[in-house]
């Protein structure tokens, strides 16, 4: 099974975003955007979604490259 390089890089980027948000949740870092505090639950949701998207990218790409027949 081969993975297309661009798809693999995109999946890695999604996983890095997920890890960054997980680290924010674990360490309790505060994030303010233009003076508005971003709640921690936003990072929890983004972590789950980003990790899922990275996983789905790899899964979809491997399904496309798998031999058929």
Rosetta blueprint (number, residue, H / E / L):
1 X L
2 X L
3 X L
4 X L
5 X H
6 X H
7 X H
8 X H
9 X H
10 X H
11 X H
12 X H
13 X H
14 X H
15 X H
16 X H
17 X H
18 X H
19 X H
20 X H
21 X H
22 X H
23 X H
24 X H
25 X H
26 X H
27 X H
28 X L
29 X L
30 X L
31 X L
32 X E
33 X E
34 X L
35 X L
36 X E
37 X E
38 X L
39 X L
40 X H
41 X H
42 X H
43 X H
44 X H
45 X H
46 X H
47 X H
48 X H
49 X H
50 X H
51 X H
52 X H
53 X H
54 X H
55 X H
56 X H
57 X H
58 X H
59 X H
60 X H
61 X H
62 X H
63 X H
64 X H
65 X H
66 X L
67 X L
68 X L
69 X L
